[in-house]
Amino acid sequence: MIPPGETIGILGGGQLGRMIALAAANLGYRCHVYAPEADSIAADVCAGFTQGDYDDEAKLAEFAQGCAVVTYEFENVAAAPLAAVAAHAPLHPPARALEAAQDRVAEKVFVEALGGRPAPWAAVDSAQDLADAAHRIGTPGVLKTRRDGYDGKGQWRIMSPADVDAVALPGKPLVYEGFVTFGAEFSVILVRGADGDVRFWDSAENVHKNGILDRSTVPACNLIAGQVDEARALAKKVAEALDYVGVLTLEFFATADGPVFNEMAPRVHNSGHWTIEGALTSQFENHVRAICGLPLGSTALAAKGVVMDNLIGDDAHDWPKILSDPANHLHLYGKAAVRPGRKMGHVTRLVL
């Protein structure tokens, strides 16, 4: 157990790291951010900041020596150099979770071995691979980079066989996925403690626009409610197989044939931001509790329902109107530049 007053290291300098740090501060911890960018919105609320590349093992080791435990806020951190971190401080979640989630093919193979069901897929390394995959799986489908893509980036829709010849391959490993006919999208977010205790938050119904999460609503529709137990069972298997400590997220499509696995994120997640006001213990606080070996808090709802809307790009300029409604809980992330498609904040409303 790591007592309050110690320092938590956070790899990554974005809004998720910022919200982890804020939750950690409420429990009496100091946080130290490590990120390659000189301008870090997470570092703005932390006691320490180290600017360094994620493959700089010497600098990572120096950073870890000043931390009682280290975590990360996004999964595009190279896993191999993190051995330099783990040599000096506990790393939660484990690097193995990053390895499983960073490559979409490895992720699908891993989940399938545990009984999960992803969309039909095929690895693509050439134009011929894409043609064969589109012929076998069919169109429409989506071509994705195996690594680094998020919020709709690194993706190409293949709506018909004609698109197969038209797409310009980016020269990196890819995966082709067939479209899934679904009634809704949802996420399963759990926290697993160092003692193996697993707790789930209510699953939110998620709506995306242009590949970016737009709204999360709890409670979810009846179609999702009927599939949550099966999805939770898979998520728990994933956590146990990885000996996971911290918050873990799995995203699903709710279909007529049951839940179809979409992807996993070994971290706190955008679709769980509603838990800050909407649950007795937020995903951020429980992540801190888990990685520090503290007892986990209750994940029960704090209201009858919750709606969380992302503020994307110019949406953030609406803060005066948002704050004019006293029922709104506004979270702005402190980003200086507003750009189309950039997550600038979120707003939460409770149904009492």
C-alpha positions in Angstrom: 0.0 0.0 0.0 1.4 3.4 -1.0 0.3 6.0 1.5 -0.9 9.6 0.7 2.0 12.0 0.4 3.9 9.8 -2.0 4.4 10.7 -5.7 2.5 9.1 -8.5 4.2 9.2 -11.9 2.0 9.7 -15.0 3.2 8.9 -18.5 1.4 11.3 -20.9 0.4 14.9 -20.5 -3.2 15.1 -21.8 -6.6 15.5 -20.2 -6.8 12.0 -18.8 -3.5 12.5 -16.9 -4.9 15.9 -15.7 -8.0 14.3 -14.3 -6.0 11.4 -12.7 -3.8 14.1 -11.0 -6.8 16.0 -9.7 -8.2 12.9 -8.2 -4.9 11.9 -6.7 -4.5 15.4 -5.1 -7.9 14.9 -3.3 -6.4 11.7 -1.8 -3.2 13.5 -0.7 -0.8 12.4 -3.4 1.6 14.4 -5.5 1.9 13.7 -9.2 4.8 14.0 -11.6 4.1 13.9 -15.4 6.4 12.6 -18.1 5.6 13.6 -21.6 7.4 14.6 -24.8 5.5 17.8 -25.3 6.8 21.0 -23.6 3.2 22.2 -23.2 1.3 19.7 -20.9 -2.2 20.4 -19.6 -1.6 17.5 -17.1 1.6 19.1 -15.8 -0.4 22.3 -15.1 -1.9 20.6 -12.1 1.0 18.5 -11.0 3.9 19.0 -8.6 6.6 17.8 -11.2 7.1 17.6 -14.9 9.8 15.9 -17.0 9.9 16.5 -20.7 11.3 13.5 -22.5 10.8 11.0 -25.3 9.1 7.8 -24.5 12.1 5.8 -25.8 14.6 7.6 -23.7 15.3 4.9 -21.2 17.8 6.9 -19.2 15.4 9.7 -18.6 12.5 7.3 -17.9 14.6 5.6 -15.3 15.5 8.9 -13.6 11.8 9.9 -13.7 10.7 6.6 -12.1 13.3 6.8 -9.3 11.3 9.7 -7.9 8.0 8.0 -8.0 6.3 5.5 -5.7 4.2 4.1 -8.6 3.9 4.9 -12.3 0.8 4.8 -14.5 -0.1 6.0 -18.0 -2.9 8.0 -19.5 -2.9 6.6 -23.1 -1.8 3.5 -24.8 0.5 4.8 -27.5 3.5 4.7 -25.2 6.1 2.3 -26.5 6.0 -0.8 -24.2 9.6 -2.0 -24.5 11.4 1.1 -23.0 9.0 0.9 -19.9 11.3 -1.8 -18.5 13.4 1.1 -17.4 10.4 2.4 -15.4 9.5 -1.0 -13.9 13.0 -1.5 -12.7 12.6 1.4 -10.3 8.9 1.7 -9.5 5.8 -0.5 -9.8 4.1 0.1 -13.2 0.3 -0.2 -13.3 -1.4 -1.3 -15.5 1.4 -3.7 -16.6 3.3 -3.3 -19.8 1.7 -6.5 -21.1 -1.6 -4.6 -21.2 -0.1 -2.0 -23.5 1.3 -4.7 -25.7 -2.1 -6.3 -26.1 -3.9 -3.1 -26.9 -1.4 -1.3 -29.1 -1.7 -3.6 -32.1 -5.2 -4.2 -33.3 -4.3 -7.6 -34.7 -2.7 -8.7 -31.4 -5.6 -7.3 -29.5 -8.2 -9.3 -31.6 -6.2 -12.5 -31.3 -5.9 -12.0 -27.5 -9.6 -11.4 -27.1 -10.7 -14.2 -29.3 -8.6 -16.6 -27.3 -10.6 -15.6 -24.2 -13.9 -16.2 -26.0 -14.6 -12.7 -27.3 -16.1 -12.0 -30.7 -14.8 -9.1 -32.7 -16.0 -8.1 -36.1 -14.7 -10.2 -39.1 -11.1 -9.1 -39.7 -7.9 -9.7 -41.7 -4.4 -8.4 -41.4 -3.4 -6.3 -44.4 0.2 -5.6 -45.5 -0.3 -5.1 -49.2 -2.8 -4.1 -51.9 -3.3 -7.8 -52.6 -4.1 -8.5 -48.9 -6.7 -5.7 -49.0 -8.3 -7.1 -52.1 -8.4 -10.6 -50.7 -9.8 -9.3 -47.3 -12.5 -7.3 -49.0 -13.5 -10.2 -51.2 -13.6 -12.7 -48.3 -15.2 -10.5 -45.6 -17.1 -8.2 -48.0 -17.9 -4.6 -48.2 -18.6 -2.1 -46.6 -15.7 -2.3 -44.2 -13.1 -0.1 -42.6 -9.3 -0.2 -43.1 -7.3 0.8 -40.0 -3.7 1.2 -39.1 -2.7 -1.5 -36.7 -1.1 1.0 -34.3 -1.5 4.6 -33.2 -5.0 5.4 -34.6 -7.6 7.0 -32.4 -10.7 9.2 -32.6 -11.2 8.1 -36.3 -7.6 8.9 -37.3 -5.8 6.3 -39.4 -9.0 4.9 -40.8 -10.4 4.6 -44.4 -13.9 3.4 -45.2 -14.2 0.8 -48.0 -17.8 1.2 -49.0 -17.6 -0.9 -52.3 -15.1 -3.0 -54.2 -14.2 0.1 -56.2 -12.8 1.7 -53.1 -10.3 -1.1 -52.8 -8.4 0.1 -55.8 -8.8 3.7 -55.0 -7.4 3.8 -51.5 -3.7 4.8 -51.2 -2.1 2.5 -48.6 0.1 4.3 -46.1 3.0 1.9 -46.1 2.4 0.6 -42.6 0.7 -2.6 -41.2 -3.1 -2.4 -41.4 -6.2 -4.4 -40.5 -9.4 -4.7 -42.5 -12.7 -5.0 -40.5 -16.1 -5.8 -41.9 -19.0 -3.5 -40.8 -21.2 -4.7 -38.0 -24.9 -4.1 -38.0 -25.6 -2.9 -34.5 -28.4 -1.2 -32.5 -26.1 0.7 -30.1 -22.6 1.1 -28.9 -21.5 0.8 -25.3 -18.5 0.5 -23.0 -17.7 -1.7 -20.1 -15.4 0.1 -17.6 -14.0 -1.8 -14.6 -11.4 -1.3 -12.0 -9.3 -4.1 -10.6 -7.4 -3.7 -7.4 -4.0 -5.2 -6.6 -5.8 -7.8 -4.5 -7.9 -8.9 -7.5 -11.1 -7.1 -6.4 -13.1 -6.2 -9.6 -15.8 -3.6 -9.7 -17.9 -2.3 -12.7 -19.5 1.0 -13.4 -22.9 1.1 -15.1 -22.3 0.8 -18.9 -23.0 4.0 -20.8 -24.7 4.1 -24.2 -22.2 5.9 -26.5 -22.9 7.9 -29.6 -20.0 8.9 -31.9 -19.8 11.6 -34.5 -17.0 11.6 -37.1 -15.3 8.8 -35.2 -15.2 10.8 -31.9 -17.3 10.1 -28.8 -20.1 12.7 -28.7 -22.4 11.6 -25.9 -22.5 9.0 -23.2 -25.8 8.2 -21.4 -26.5 6.2 -18.3 -28.7 4.1 -17.9 -28.3 2.7 -21.4 -31.1 1.3 -23.6 -32.7 -2.1 -23.1 -30.7 -3.7 -25.9 -27.4 -2.8 -24.1 -28.8 -3.7 -20.7 -29.5 -7.3 -22.0 -25.9 -7.7 -23.2 -23.9 -6.1 -20.3 -23.4 -9.3 -18.3 -21.8 -11.1 -21.2 -19.6 -8.2 -22.0 -18.6 -7.8 -18.4 -17.6 -11.5 -18.2 -15.2 -11.0 -21.1 -13.8 -7.8 -19.6 -13.1 -9.6 -16.4 -11.3 -12.4 -18.2 -9.2 -9.8 -20.0 -8.3 -8.1 -16.7 -7.4 -11.4 -15.0 -5.4 -12.7 -17.9 -3.3 -9.6 -17.8 -3.0 -9.5 -14.0 -4.4 -6.0 -14.4 -4.3 -3.3 -11.8 -6.3 -0.1 -12.5 -9.1 1.0 -14.7 -9.7 -1.0 -17.9 -12.2 -0.2 -20.7 -13.7 -2.5 -23.4 -15.9 -1.1 -26.1 -18.7 -3.1 -27.7 -21.4 -3.0 -30.4 -24.8 -4.3 -29.2 -26.1 -6.5 -32.0 -29.1 -8.8 -32.5 -26.7 -11.7 -31.9 -25.1 -10.3 -28.7 -22.1 -8.1 -27.9 -19.4 -7.7 -30.5 -16.0 -6.6 -29.2 -14.6 -3.4 -30.8 -11.5 -2.4 -28.9 -9.9 -2.1 -25.5 -8.2 0.7 -23.7 -5.9 -0.1 -20.8 -6.6 3.2 -19.0 -9.3 5.5 -17.9 -11.7 6.4 -20.7 -13.7 9.2 -22.3 -16.9 7.3 -21.9 -16.3 7.2 -18.2 -16.0 10.9 -17.6 -19.6 10.9 -16.3 -18.4 9.1 -13.2 -16.9 12.2 -11.8 -20.3 13.5 -10.7 -22.4 10.5 -11.6 -20.9 7.7 -9.5 -20.0 7.5 -5.8 -16.4 7.0 -6.8 -15.1 8.2 -10.2 -13.0 6.2 -12.6 -10.1 8.5 -11.8 -10.2 8.2 -8.1 -10.6 4.4 -8.3 -7.7 4.2 -10.7 -5.5 6.0 -8.1 -6.9 3.8 -5.3 -6.1 0.6 -7.3 -2.5 1.5 -8.4 -1.7 2.6 -4.8 -3.1 -0.5 -3.2 -6.0 1.3 -1.4 -9.4 -0.2 -0.9 -11.7 0.4 -3.9 -14.6 2.8 -3.7 -18.2 2.2 -4.6 -19.0 2.4 -8.3 -22.8 2.8 -7.7 -24.7 5.6 -9.4 -25.0 8.8 -7.5 -28.2 9.8 -9.4 -31.0 8.2 -11.4 -29.2 8.9 -14.6 -26.3 10.8 -16.2 -25.6 12.5 -19.6 -22.1 13.5 -20.6 -21.4 15.5 -23.7 -18.0 16.0 -25.1 -17.0 19.6 -26.1 -15.3 19.3 -29.4 -13.5 22.2 -31.1 -15.6 25.4 -31.0 -18.1 23.8 -28.6 -15.8 25.0 -25.8 -16.6 28.6 -26.7 -20.2 27.9 -25.3 -18.9 27.9 -21.7 -21.0 31.0 -20.7 -24.2 29.4 -21.9 -23.3 26.0 -20.3 -22.6 27.7 -17.0 -25.8 29.6 -17.1 -27.6 26.4 -16.3 -26.8 25.5 -12.7 -27.4 21.8 -13.4 -24.4 21.6 -15.7 -21.0 20.4 -14.5 -18.4 21.9 -16.8 -14.9 20.5 -17.2 -12.5 22.4 -19.5 -9.1 20.9 -20.1 -7.1 24.0 -20.3 -6.0 23.6 -23.9 -4.8 26.8 -25.4 -5.6 26.1 -29.1 -9.1 25.2 -30.3 -9.0 23.0 -33.4 -11.7 21.1 -35.2 -12.0 17.5 -33.8 -10.0 18.4 -30.7 -11.5 17.4 -27.3 -11.6 20.6 -25.3 -13.7 19.5 -22.4 -17.0 17.9 -21.4 -20.2 18.7 -19.6 -22.2 16.4 -17.3 -25.8 16.6 -16.2 -27.4 14.4 -13.5 -30.9 13.1 -13.6 -32.0 13.4 -10.0 
